Amino acid sequence: MDKVTASSTAEHIRTLARTFHVSYSEGPNDRLAHHISRLAGDTVELDEIERLLIGLVRAERITRQEMILLQARYLREARP
């Protein structure tokens, strides 16, 4: 897992998850997607923040569009 980023977007996402009592729980489709990606030679490892974004979408606390915007902002801030 990547190091935890102390960005304002990361903290905003954590706050949303805490406020709505949301966490990420891996399901069968997640495991399937992981294995398909691995077999294709693509290693995809989501960090804590990206998993929280998925949890927030699944709990219908943010839209998919909001997730994409937040993830893009988070990744820009996390860049070294």
Biopython code that builds the backbone (N, CA, C, O; Angstrom):
import numpy as np
from Bio.PDB.StructureBuilder import StructureBuilder

atoms = [
    (1, "MET", "N", (0.849, -1.169, 0.000)),
    (1, "MET", "CA", (0.000, 0.000, 0.000)),
    (1, "MET", "C", (0.895, 1.232, 0.000)),
    (1, "MET", "O", (1.955, 1.233, 0.626)),
    (2, "ASP", "N", (0.469, 2.289, -0.705)),
    (2, "ASP", "CA", (1.225, 3.528, -0.758)),
    (2, "ASP", "C", (1.186, 4.237, 0.581)),
    (2, "ASP", "O", (0.332, 3.964, 1.424)),
    (3, "LYS", "N", (2.139, 5.166, 0.762)),
    (3, "LYS", "CA", (2.134, 5.943, 1.999)),
    (3, "LYS", "C", (0.880, 6.821, 2.046)),
    (3, "LYS", "O", (0.323, 7.183, 1.009)),
    (4, "VAL", "N", (0.458, 7.148, 3.235)),
    (4, "VAL", "CA", (-0.734, 7.970, 3.415)),
    (4, "VAL", "C", (-0.368, 9.413, 3.084)),
    (4, "VAL", "O", (0.616, 9.945, 3.598)),
    (5, "THR", "N", (-1.150, 10.031, 2.240)),
    (5, "THR", "CA", (-0.913, 11.401, 1.830)),
    (5, "THR", "C", (-1.723, 12.345, 2.710)),
    (5, "THR", "O", (-2.916, 12.142, 2.933)),
    (6, "ALA", "N", (-1.055, 13.369, 3.200)),
    (6, "ALA", "CA", (-1.723, 14.335, 4.061)),
    (6, "ALA", "C", (-2.183, 15.535, 3.244)),
    (6, "ALA", "O", (-1.849, 16.673, 3.575)),
    (7, "SER", "N", (-2.942, 15.294, 2.182)),
    (7, "SER", "CA", (-3.434, 16.376, 1.339)),
    (7, "SER", "C", (-4.794, 16.834, 1.837)),
    (7, "SER", "O", (-5.467, 16.129, 2.590)),
    (8, "SER", "N", (-5.185, 18.025, 1.405)),
    (8, "SER", "CA", (-6.496, 18.533, 1.814)),
    (8, "SER", "C", (-7.618, 17.687, 1.213)),
    (8, "SER", "O", (-8.649, 17.481, 1.853)),
    (9, "THR", "N", (-7.422, 17.198, -0.007)),
    (9, "THR", "CA", (-8.440, 16.349, -0.626)),
    (9, "THR", "C", (-8.555, 15.022, 0.108)),
    (9, "THR", "O", (-9.662, 14.533, 0.338)),
    (10, "ALA", "N", (-7.433, 14.441, 0.475)),
    (10, "ALA", "CA", (-7.448, 13.180, 1.225)),
    (10, "ALA", "C", (-8.195, 13.365, 2.540)),
    (10, "ALA", "O", (-9.002, 12.519, 2.925)),
    (11, "GLU", "N", (-7.927, 14.466, 3.227)),
    (11, "GLU", "CA", (-8.612, 14.721, 4.492)),
    (11, "GLU", "C", (-10.109, 14.955, 4.273)),
    (11, "GLU", "O", (-10.930, 14.527, 5.084)),
    (12, "HIS", "N", (-10.459, 15.627, 3.187)),
    (12, "HIS", "CA", (-11.880, 15.841, 2.855)),
    (12, "HIS", "C", (-12.575, 14.496, 2.634)),
    (12, "HIS", "O", (-13.690, 14.292, 3.115)),
    (13, "ILE", "N", (-11.938, 13.591, 1.923)),
    (13, "ILE", "CA", (-12.510, 12.270, 1.646)),
    (13, "ILE", "C", (-12.654, 11.476, 2.941)),
    (13, "ILE", "O", (-13.678, 10.832, 3.168)),
    (14, "ARG", "N", (-11.626, 11.523, 3.791)),
    (14, "ARG", "CA", (-11.718, 10.840, 5.091)),
    (14, "ARG", "C", (-12.873, 11.407, 5.930)),
    (14, "ARG", "O", (-13.599, 10.660, 6.586)),
    (15, "THR", "N", (-13.030, 12.725, 5.899)),
    (15, "THR", "CA", (-14.106, 13.367, 6.656)),
    (15, "THR", "C", (-15.475, 12.934, 6.133)),
    (15, "THR", "O", (-16.376, 12.648, 6.921)),
    (16, "LEU", "N", (-15.635, 12.884, 4.814)),
    (16, "LEU", "CA", (-16.893, 12.397, 4.241)),
    (16, "LEU", "C", (-17.184, 10.974, 4.710)),
    (16, "LEU", "O", (-18.309, 10.663, 5.103)),
    (17, "ALA", "N", (-16.179, 10.118, 4.668)),
    (17, "ALA", "CA", (-16.370, 8.720, 5.073)),
    (17, "ALA", "C", (-16.750, 8.628, 6.550)),
    (17, "ALA", "O", (-17.641, 7.864, 6.921)),
    (18, "ARG", "N", (-16.071, 9.409, 7.388)),
    (18, "ARG", "CA", (-16.403, 9.399, 8.819)),
    (18, "ARG", "C", (-17.821, 9.933, 9.057)),
    (18, "ARG", "O", (-18.587, 9.356, 9.829)),
    (19, "THR", "N", (-18.158, 11.028, 8.395)),
    (19, "THR", "CA", (-19.467, 11.655, 8.571)),
    (19, "THR", "C", (-20.601, 10.698, 8.218)),
    (19, "THR", "O", (-21.609, 10.624, 8.920)),
    (20, "PHE", "N", (-20.421, 9.973, 7.127)),
    (20, "PHE", "CA", (-21.470, 9.065, 6.660)),
    (20, "PHE", "C", (-21.279, 7.628, 7.145)),
    (20, "PHE", "O", (-22.033, 6.738, 6.750)),
    (21, "HIS", "N", (-20.271, 7.395, 8.003)),
    (21, "HIS", "CA", (-19.991, 6.057, 8.539)),
    (21, "HIS", "C", (-19.799, 5.049, 7.403)),
    (21, "HIS", "O", (-20.412, 3.981, 7.384)),
    (22, "VAL", "N", (-18.932, 5.420, 6.460)),
    (22, "VAL", "CA", (-18.688, 4.602, 5.274)),
    (22, "VAL", "C", (-17.274, 4.040, 5.321)),
    (22, "VAL", "O", (-16.325, 4.729, 5.697)),
    (23, "SER", "N", (-17.153, 2.780, 4.934)),
    (23, "SER", "CA", (-15.836, 2.162, 4.771)),
    (23, "SER", "C", (-15.886, 1.311, 3.507)),
    (23, "SER", "O", (-16.945, 1.125, 2.908)),
    (24, "TYR", "N", (-14.751, 0.809, 3.122)),
    (24, "TYR", "CA", (-14.667, -0.032, 1.928)),
    (24, "TYR", "C", (-14.721, -1.491, 2.350)),
    (24, "TYR", "O", (-14.060, -1.897, 3.305)),
    (25, "SER", "N", (-15.493, -2.252, 1.649)),
    (25, "SER", "CA", (-15.569, -3.685, 1.877)),
    (25, "SER", "C", (-15.421, -4.383, 0.536)),
    (25, "SER", "O", (-16.211, -4.154, -0.380)),
    (26, "GLU", "N", (-14.412, -5.229, 0.423)),
    (26, "GLU", "CA", (-14.157, -5.916, -0.846)),
    (26, "GLU", "C", (-15.240, -6.959, -1.109)),
    (26, "GLU", "O", (-15.587, -7.751, -0.233)),
    (27, "GLY", "N", (-15.760, -6.944, -2.319)),
    (27, "GLY", "CA", (-16.778, -7.905, -2.719)),
    (27, "GLY", "C", (-16.248, -8.848, -3.788)),
    (27, "GLY", "O", (-15.110, -8.705, -4.233)),
    (28, "PRO", "N", (-17.063, -9.807, -4.201)),
    (28, "PRO", "CA", (-16.629, -10.788, -5.195)),
    (28, "PRO", "C", (-16.240, -10.144, -6.528)),
    (28, "PRO", "O", (-15.297, -10.600, -7.176)),
    (29, "ASN", "N", (-16.944, -9.102, -6.941)),
    (29, "ASN", "CA", (-16.595, -8.440, -8.199)),
    (29, "ASN", "C", (-15.249, -7.743, -8.104)),
    (29, "ASN", "O", (-14.522, -7.653, -9.093)),
    (30, "ASP", "N", (-14.911, -7.246, -6.907)),
    (30, "ASP", "CA", (-13.610, -6.614, -6.708)),
    (30, "ASP", "C", (-12.491, -7.639, -6.862)),
    (30, "ASP", "O", (-11.469, -7.367, -7.493)),
    (31, "ARG", "N", (-12.691, -8.792, -6.291)),
    (31, "ARG", "CA", (-11.675, -9.856, -6.401)),
    (31, "ARG", "C", (-11.521, -10.294, -7.855)),
    (31, "ARG", "O", (-10.403, -10.500, -8.329)),
    (32, "LEU", "N", (-12.640, -10.438, -8.562)),
    (32, "LEU", "CA", (-12.597, -10.817, -9.968)),
    (32, "LEU", "C", (-11.837, -9.775, -10.784)),
    (32, "LEU", "O", (-10.981, -10.124, -11.596)),
    (33, "ALA", "N", (-12.148, -8.500, -10.571)),
    (33, "ALA", "CA", (-11.463, -7.423, -11.299)),
    (33, "ALA", "C", (-9.971, -7.433, -11.000)),
    (33, "ALA", "O", (-9.153, -7.219, -11.895)),
    (34, "HIS", "N", (-9.615, -7.683, -9.737)),
    (34, "HIS", "CA", (-8.201, -7.748, -9.366)),
    (34, "HIS", "C", (-7.486, -8.868, -10.117)),
    (34, "HIS", "O", (-6.388, -8.668, -10.636)),
    (35, "HIS", "N", (-8.109, -10.046, -10.174)),
    (35, "HIS", "CA", (-7.486, -11.184, -10.853)),
    (35, "HIS", "C", (-7.400, -10.968, -12.365)),
    (35, "HIS", "O", (-6.408, -11.338, -12.993)),
    (36, "ILE", "N", (-8.423, -10.379, -12.936)),
    (36, "ILE", "CA", (-8.395, -10.090, -14.374)),
    (36, "ILE", "C", (-7.273, -9.104, -14.681)),
    (36, "ILE", "O", (-6.527, -9.293, -15.642)),
    (37, "SER", "N", (-7.150, -8.068, -13.882)),
    (37, "SER", "CA", (-6.072, -7.083, -14.077)),
    (37, "SER", "C", (-4.702, -7.738, -13.914)),
    (37, "SER", "O", (-3.788, -7.488, -14.700)),
    (38, "ARG", "N", (-4.572, -8.570, -12.896)),
    (38, "ARG", "CA", (-3.298, -9.255, -12.646)),
    (38, "ARG", "C", (-2.928, -10.156, -13.809)),
    (38, "ARG", "O", (-1.780, -10.163, -14.252)),
    (39, "LEU", "N", (-3.896, -10.915, -14.306)),
    (39, "LEU", "CA", (-3.630, -11.817, -15.427)),
    (39, "LEU", "C", (-3.287, -11.052, -16.706)),
    (39, "LEU", "O", (-2.561, -11.557, -17.561)),
    (40, "ALA", "N", (-3.809, -9.843, -16.831)),
    (40, "ALA", "CA", (-3.511, -9.009, -17.992)),
    (40, "ALA", "C", (-2.156, -8.313, -17.850)),
    (40, "ALA", "O", (-1.701, -7.634, -18.770)),
    (41, "GLY", "N", (-1.519, -8.488, -16.693)),
    (41, "GLY", "CA", (-0.215, -7.882, -16.471)),
    (41, "GLY", "C", (-0.289, -6.476, -15.906)),
    (41, "GLY", "O", (0.717, -5.769, -15.857)),
    (42, "ASP", "N", (-1.470, -6.068, -15.480)),
    (42, "ASP", "CA", (-1.651, -4.732, -14.900)),
    (42, "ASP", "C", (-1.859, -4.867, -13.398)),
    (42, "ASP", "O", (-2.850, -5.439, -12.944)),
    (43, "THR", "N", (-0.928, -4.343, -12.648)),
    (43, "THR", "CA", (-1.064, -4.375, -11.202)),
    (43, "THR", "C", (-1.751, -3.094, -10.755)),
    (43, "THR", "O", (-1.230, -1.996, -10.950)),
    (44, "VAL", "N", (-2.915, -3.246, -10.159)),
    (44, "VAL", "CA", (-3.677, -2.095, -9.677)),
    (44, "VAL", "C", (-3.851, -2.269, -8.176)),
    (44, "VAL", "O", (-4.525, -3.192, -7.718)),
    (45, "GLU", "N", (-3.241, -1.377, -7.425)),
    (45, "GLU", "CA", (-3.369, -1.402, -5.965)),
    (45, "GLU", "C", (-3.988, -0.079, -5.536)),
    (45, "GLU", "O", (-3.381, 0.980, -5.697)),
    (46, "LEU", "N", (-5.186, -0.143, -4.993)),
    (46, "LEU", "CA", (-5.854, 1.055, -4.509)),
    (46, "LEU", "C", (-5.368, 1.363, -3.094)),
    (46, "LEU", "O", (-5.183, 0.456, -2.283)),
    (47, "ASP", "N", (-5.164, 2.638, -2.805)),
    (47, "ASP", "CA", (-4.776, 3.008, -1.453)),
    (47, "ASP", "C", (-6.026, 3.279, -0.613)),
    (47, "ASP", "O", (-7.152, 3.143, -1.090)),
    (48, "GLU", "N", (-5.808, 3.657, 0.625)),
    (48, "GLU", "CA", (-6.915, 3.882, 1.570)),
    (48, "GLU", "C", (-7.930, 4.888, 1.031)),
    (48, "GLU", "O", (-9.137, 4.667, 1.129)),
    (49, "ILE", "N", (-7.448, 5.978, 0.467)),
    (49, "ILE", "CA", (-8.327, 7.049, -0.009)),
    (49, "ILE", "C", (-9.158, 6.574, -1.194)),
    (49, "ILE", "O", (-10.359, 6.839, -1.250)),
    (50, "GLU", "N", (-8.545, 5.886, -2.130)),
    (50, "GLU", "CA", (-9.271, 5.393, -3.303)),
    (50, "GLU", "C", (-10.324, 4.363, -2.900)),
    (50, "GLU", "O", (-11.403, 4.316, -3.489)),
    (51, "ARG", "N", (-10.015, 3.544, -1.905)),
    (51, "ARG", "CA", (-11.013, 2.578, -1.416)),
    (51, "ARG", "C", (-12.178, 3.305, -0.729)),
    (51, "ARG", "O", (-13.332, 2.900, -0.865)),
    (52, "LEU", "N", (-11.869, 4.378, 0.007)),
    (52, "LEU", "CA", (-12.943, 5.152, 0.638)),
    (52, "LEU", "C", (-13.848, 5.782, -0.416)),
    (52, "LEU", "O", (-15.065, 5.836, -0.238)),
    (53, "LEU", "N", (-13.263, 6.257, -1.510)),
    (53, "LEU", "CA", (-14.078, 6.818, -2.594)),
    (53, "LEU", "C", (-15.049, 5.771, -3.146)),
    (53, "LEU", "O", (-16.216, 6.074, -3.395)),
    (54, "ILE", "N", (-14.575, 4.567, -3.332)),
    (54, "ILE", "CA", (-15.444, 3.479, -3.817)),
    (54, "ILE", "C", (-16.566, 3.221, -2.814)),
    (54, "ILE", "O", (-17.725, 3.053, -3.192)),
    (55, "GLY", "N", (-16.207, 3.193, -1.535)),
    (55, "GLY", "CA", (-17.216, 2.991, -0.491)),
    (55, "GLY", "C", (-18.265, 4.087, -0.486)),
    (55, "GLY", "O", (-19.452, 3.816, -0.305)),
    (56, "LEU", "N", (-17.828, 5.332, -0.686)),
    (56, "LEU", "CA", (-18.772, 6.449, -0.712)),
    (56, "LEU", "C", (-19.731, 6.360, -1.898)),
    (56, "LEU", "O", (-20.911, 6.684, -1.768)),
    (57, "VAL", "N", (-19.233, 5.926, -3.043)),
    (57, "VAL", "CA", (-20.101, 5.751, -4.218)),
    (57, "VAL", "C", (-21.082, 4.610, -3.972)),
    (57, "VAL", "O", (-22.272, 4.741, -4.258)),
    (58, "ARG", "N", (-20.595, 3.509, -3.452)),
    (58, "ARG", "CA", (-21.469, 2.353, -3.202)),
    (58, "ARG", "C", (-22.560, 2.684, -2.186)),
    (58, "ARG", "O", (-23.677, 2.177, -2.278)),
    (59, "ALA", "N", (-22.229, 3.537, -1.221)),
    (59, "ALA", "CA", (-23.216, 3.938, -0.216)),
    (59, "ALA", "C", (-24.111, 5.074, -0.731)),
    (59, "ALA", "O", (-24.986, 5.562, -0.016)),
    (60, "GLU", "N", (-23.879, 5.476, -1.964)),
    (60, "GLU", "CA", (-24.644, 6.539, -2.624)),
    (60, "GLU", "C", (-24.552, 7.860, -1.870)),
    (60, "GLU", "O", (-25.527, 8.608, -1.792)),
    (61, "ARG", "N", (-23.379, 8.140, -1.317)),
    (61, "ARG", "CA", (-23.130, 9.410, -0.627)),
    (61, "ARG", "C", (-22.485, 10.429, -1.555)),
    (61, "ARG", "O", (-22.573, 11.633, -1.315)),
    (62, "ILE", "N", (-21.827, 9.945, -2.627)),
    (62, "ILE", "CA", (-21.323, 10.802, -3.691)),
    (62, "ILE", "C", (-21.649, 10.111, -5.012)),
    (62, "ILE", "O", (-21.861, 8.900, -5.064)),
    (63, "THR", "N", (-21.685, 10.906, -6.073)),
    (63, "THR", "CA", (-21.951, 10.325, -7.390)),
    (63, "THR", "C", (-20.652, 9.820, -7.995)),
    (63, "THR", "O", (-19.565, 10.130, -7.509)),
    (64, "ARG", "N", (-20.776, 9.051, -9.047)),
    (64, "ARG", "CA", (-19.599, 8.559, -9.756)),
    (64, "ARG", "C", (-18.785, 9.731, -10.318)),
    (64, "ARG", "O", (-17.554, 9.716, -10.292)),
    (65, "GLN", "N", (-19.483, 10.728, -10.817)),
    (65, "GLN", "CA", (-18.814, 11.926, -11.345)),
    (65, "GLN", "C", (-18.026, 12.636, -10.237)),
    (65, "GLN", "O", (-16.893, 13.064, -10.452)),
    (66, "GLU", "N", (-18.634, 12.756, -9.055)),
    (66, "GLU", "CA", (-17.929, 13.375, -7.928)),
    (66, "GLU", "C", (-16.706, 12.546, -7.539)),
    (66, "GLU", "O", (-15.656, 13.098, -7.209)),
    (67, "MET", "N", (-16.846, 11.218, -7.581)),
    (67, "MET", "CA", (-15.720, 10.348, -7.257)),
    (67, "MET", "C", (-14.555, 10.603, -8.214)),
    (67, "MET", "O", (-13.408, 10.717, -7.782)),
    (68, "ILE", "N", (-14.847, 10.690, -9.500)),
    (68, "ILE", "CA", (-13.806, 10.898, -10.499)),
    (68, "ILE", "C", (-13.102, 12.233, -10.258)),
    (68, "ILE", "O", (-11.875, 12.310, -10.322)),
    (69, "LEU", "N", (-13.871, 13.274, -9.985)),
    (69, "LEU", "CA", (-13.273, 14.587, -9.730)),
    (69, "LEU", "C", (-12.421, 14.584, -8.466)),
    (69, "LEU", "O", (-11.324, 15.143, -8.452)),
    (70, "LEU", "N", (-12.922, 13.957, -7.406)),
    (70, "LEU", "CA", (-12.158, 13.880, -6.165)),
    (70, "LEU", "C", (-10.892, 13.046, -6.331)),
    (70, "LEU", "O", (-9.837, 13.404, -5.808)),
    (71, "GLN", "N", (-10.996, 11.934, -7.060)),
    (71, "GLN", "CA", (-9.818, 11.096, -7.264)),
    (71, "GLN", "C", (-8.765, 11.833, -8.085)),
    (71, "GLN", "O", (-7.576, 11.757, -7.774)),
    (72, "ALA", "N", (-9.184, 12.541, -9.123)),
    (72, "ALA", "CA", (-8.237, 13.299, -9.938)),
    (72, "ALA", "C", (-7.536, 14.360, -9.098)),
    (72, "ALA", "O", (-6.319, 14.528, -9.186)),
    (73, "ARG", "N", (-8.311, 15.074, -8.285)),
    (73, "ARG", "CA", (-7.738, 16.101, -7.413)),
    (73, "ARG", "C", (-6.772, 15.488, -6.402)),
    (73, "ARG", "O", (-5.694, 16.028, -6.156)),
    (74, "TYR", "N", (-7.170, 14.349, -5.815)),
    (74, "TYR", "CA", (-6.330, 13.642, -4.853)),
    (74, "TYR", "C", (-5.010, 13.199, -5.489)),
    (74, "TYR", "O", (-3.937, 13.396, -4.919)),
    (75, "LEU", "N", (-5.105, 12.601, -6.671)),
    (75, "LEU", "CA", (-3.894, 12.122, -7.341)),
    (75, "LEU", "C", (-2.963, 13.265, -7.734)),
    (75, "LEU", "O", (-1.743, 13.117, -7.661)),
    (76, "ARG", "N", (-3.521, 14.406, -8.149)),
    (76, "ARG", "CA", (-2.682, 15.573, -8.465)),
    (76, "ARG", "C", (-1.934, 16.050, -7.222)),
    (76, "ARG", "O", (-0.751, 16.385, -7.293)),
    (77, "GLU", "N", (-2.625, 16.081, -6.086)),
    (77, "GLU", "CA", (-1.999, 16.530, -4.848)),
    (77, "GLU", "C", (-0.969, 15.525, -4.327)),
    (77, "GLU", "O", (0.012, 15.909, -3.690)),
    (78, "ALA", "N", (-1.196, 14.243, -4.600)),
    (78, "ALA", "CA", (-0.317, 13.199, -4.093)),
    (78, "ALA", "C", (0.965, 13.050, -4.903)),
    (78, "ALA", "O", (1.928, 12.430, -4.453)),
    (79, "ARG", "N", (0.967, 13.623, -6.101)),
    (79, "ARG", "CA", (2.148, 13.514, -6.975)),
    (79, "ARG", "C", (3.361, 14.140, -6.299)),
    (79, "ARG", "O", (3.273, 15.245, -5.762)),
    (80, "PRO", "N", (4.502, 13.433, -6.323)),
    (80, "PRO", "CA", (5.721, 13.992, -5.692)),
    (80, "PRO", "C", (6.272, 15.188, -6.448)),
    (80, "PRO", "O", (7.284, 15.761, -6.045)),
]
sb = StructureBuilder()
sb.init_structure("model")
sb.init_model(0)
sb.init_chain("A")
sb.init_seg("    ")
for serial, (resi, resn, name, xyz) in enumerate(atoms, 1):
    if name == "N":
        sb.init_residue(resn, " ", resi, " ")
    sb.init_atom(name, np.array(xyz, "f"), 0.0, 1.0, " ", f" {name:<3s}", serial, name[0])
structure = sb.get_structure()
